[in-house]
Amino acid sequence: MTHPLSGKRILIVSMTTWGEMGNWLSGKGLAGALARLAPHAEIEIEAAEPLIPRFAATGAAIKEATTASGSPEERFARYSEVLRGLEAVLPPGIETDPGAHPSLAAELEPLCARLRAKPPDLVIGTKGVICRILAAALRLEGLDRPIINYVTNHGHFQFAVHDCPDAALHLVRFPEGAEYLRRERGWSPQSMRVIGYLIAAQQLGTIAATEAIPSGDARSLIIVSNRGGREYLDVLRAMLPYGESVEVTFIAINDEALSAAAQEEISRAGISNWRTVTKLAQAEFFQLLAQARSRGVCALVTKGSPNSIFEAAYFGLPMFLFRTGLPMEEWGSEIVIREGLGFVEETAAELNAHLTRAFAHPAELEEIRAKEIAFAKQYLDQKETISRIELALAEVLGGRRRLGVTE
């Protein structure tokens, strides 16, 4: 029997400059899963910014807002200002008749050219605003192609710029997300499919928490800063008394100054088995998580963003998280607290109290890991998630749902 995706050309469009590559990695993870699922389909992924240059400027503004803010309140206020500015340029409904807006049509020419050159059978956007722009470009080109909205974080839909009524289906990761979108955005349950959380690591052959059995008694800590922040140095300092009895990897993504400051602390303490990293490929990061987990007790310190949370749960690493200050990411932290997957705090002093106590009593870390295994079995079953995605795409490609029309 021919696979319903076989011979189809599927185009995924994702942001590379919004959210520290998280959106792009989600798109890549989806593309990889689809390529393995249907090897005879043509699965392509494109960065949104070269196709819609305005999105690159917005990404730069988001980066500035999230890294240069002095408090969570300021961070959210500045982020909101950026998104509200985009809403003014792309008001609701502008995609329904893009030809009536010459400046928008001109701006979308790179995307339109891409669609003309290789018309897809299905397009998938990993942000609502991407889906809106895809709808506008498809209309400009006269292409009646279905759009799927792959909702990587339902919290972002508090901003109207992401509302995309033209999507044939919205793929949502958790029941809480579907309920939020029904309640806050008025989406019908029939327009959504709850698929679960597709973990990018599953395509790399790495071992999940539910399968990994620690083979040693090593203690390790991974600290990840990808939005900057001196608070991560405070965490590092709190762990210095453990010396070489704990292996610490301090990852400061593209932040040479923060990495140098961390290395100075390590060198001053005379510790030889701690290391700092500024560049780490996704596959290398996942391998690091898997290896640390397999060797004994390990924990992760990072920001409380959804991708970080569910990757840690997948690998069974107890989490010690800083609140991001962005309400659209708060739902992930609420799951951590509710399910007992770790700790979420605003300051390094608060987080360090939990961290140092847990490393002094490793049984506490193992209790958290047991809860993560149970959580992963219930919500992070990758075979089930991929099966749900397959069914959703087959439904759309079967012709029952087209651009803005449900038959």
ZISUL-V802834 format. One record per run of one state. SS is the DSSP state (H for helix, E for strand, L for the rest). FROM is the first residue (numbers start at 1). TO is the last residue. Records with the same first field share a line. If there is no record, write none. Layout:
SS=FROM-TO, FROM-TO
This chain:
L=1-8, 15-21, 38-41, 52-52, 68-71, 90-93, 101-101, 108-108, 118-121, 126-127, 142-145, 152-153, 159-159, 163-168, 173-174, 186-188, 195-199, 205-217, 226-230, 246-246, 253-255, 270-274, 278-281, 304-305, 316-317, 323-326, 340-341, 346-347, 361-361, 380-381, 403-404, 407-407
E=9-14, 42-47, 122-125, 146-151, 169-172, 192-194, 218-225, 247-252, 275-277, 296-303, 318-322, 342-345, 401-402, 405-406
H=22-37, 48-51, 53-67, 72-89, 94-100, 102-107, 109-117, 128-141, 154-158, 160-162, 175-185, 189-191, 200-204, 231-245, 256-269, 282-295, 306-315, 327-339, 348-360, 362-379, 382-400
